[in-house]
């Protein structure tokens, strides 16, 4: 079983914010600023670049003792050896993400209300 997510800042490293900085540079800055959980969002990054960035950011997070969650993409979470994934309404459902990731990684879900949160937790989400 997974331990609870670490206490402390849960921050987003997003490719649409400060696009002049690389995702790796942004992640390093967020970790230096105290991030304990880093969600890597790569909505505009081409897939091959996203995989390379995910692998580099996961390595940085592990060195810093932080958790790295990949937004939306279970495949990138697996290939980068991330700590888990955060999925939304249009991504794989949490039970399918859990099936692929196994019991040792985190599955987070964006929920749009109490019913969605309850459904996500019943489907195997660790947090909503």
C-alpha positions, 0 to 999 in steps of 0.5 A: 500500500502507498503511504499518504502523500507527503505533507507540504506544498502540492505544486503544478509544473505546467508547460503553459506557464513561463514557456521560456523556461524548460519543464526541468528548470521549472521543476527544479525551481519548484522543488527548491521552493519546497514542493513536496508533491509535483504534478507535471502538466504537459498539455502543449509538449510533443510526446517525445519531448514530454517523455524526456521531460518526465524522466528528468523531472521524476529523477529531480523529484526523487533526488529531492525526496518529493513525489512526482505525478504525471497529469493525464498520461498513465503511459508517461507515468509508467515510462518515466517511473513516476510516483503516480498519475492525476487524471481528469474527466476525459482521461482514463478512469481511475480504476483503469489507471489503477489497473495499469499502475498497480497498487504501489503508485498514486492515482489522483482524480479531478472531481467536479462535486461530491458525487464525482469525488465519492465515485473516484474514491470508490474506483481506486483513487488515492485523492480527489 
